[in-house]
Amino acid sequence: MEKKPQKLIFLVDDNQHLLDSFSFLINNEGYLTETSRDPKEAIQRIECGLIYDLLIVDRAMEGMEDGGDEVARISKITNPFVPVMAISAFEDKYNRKCFDHYLRKPFNVDLMIDHINHVFE
């Protein structure tokens, strides 16, 4: 496995099992991860200056209507050059101003890793 530059990926999803699994797999690829299960907490961390190289966010989360979309919107305002990847079980249209990449659940984890690697090429 080739050594990747230390890039930080901020994962936001209300499903702890998915967060743990995604984080483990992404870490095995040589990337660093930060996680949050709560969209409000994610927004607070972004607004308080969390530095990250990619945001991966579930669009539908408990605790906040349109939570994933709002996390992405705040990220684009605060860090306009940081790419945002949406993951969602819904096939509806998404806001292209907030999301640079979109993966529909369920997806093969290798596809997510390929998308991540492509972002950092």
Buried (B, 14 or more C-beta within 10 A) or exposed (E): EEEEEEBEBBBBBBBEEBBEEBBEBBEEBBBBBBBBBBBBEBBEBBEEEBEBBBBBBBBBBEEBEBBBBBBBBBBBEBBEEBBBBBBBEEEEEBBEEBBBBBBEBEEEEEEBBEBBEEBEE
